[in-house]
């Protein structure tokens, strides 16, 4: 695989990271009440427990924008974004399997599947662009 093809794949993966993290980051930070009502949850919830996670998600999205602009030397960021996607997906999956959740299944599993797909996409893109990332 050529270096430019690897960088194109990395940029595609970063666009996906930007879209998912900026969407959920802004939603959690600015619209947590709307998310709770969309989730179908009947449990009372302090919105601060949702709102705080919007900041780190938004920060990863902003970091992905910067890595998209200048991909060389971004190995540490790509590694952190990959691990973050894996842990997020696994955490949501664990929660769906073992916790008694009152939310709609689609609402819970959409970010779970998106996170696990981001993990696979970033892992694949990182392998193809490892010469550029170092």
Phi, psi and omega in degrees: 000134181286160182296319182293327177292320177297320179292322177298317178296320177297317180294325175297315178297319180294324176298321177295318178298317179300310184300310184292311185289322178292318179300306181290325179298311179294318180299312181291322183286316188255338186230044184296327179295320178296318179297318179297317180292326177290332185287340182080011182291136178260357181277138173293141186216134173284120185295342177298332179291337177265317186300321185298328183287343178296324180298306178298323178296317178295321178297319177295321176298318178292320175299323178293326175297315180295320178292327177297317180293320181223096187281334184293136178077017184260024183301318181296315180297316181297321178297315180296317179295322179294312179295320179300315179297318179296310182295322178296311180298315179294321178297317178293321178295315177302314181298319181292323183282315191255340180262146175276100183262142177259007180276161175297142181300317181299323183292325180280318187278339179299306178292333177297308181295318178301317180295316179292325174294320176299319178302309181296316180298315179293321178298315178297313182293323180298319179298318182286339184243019187298331178292326180282327185287333183291000000 
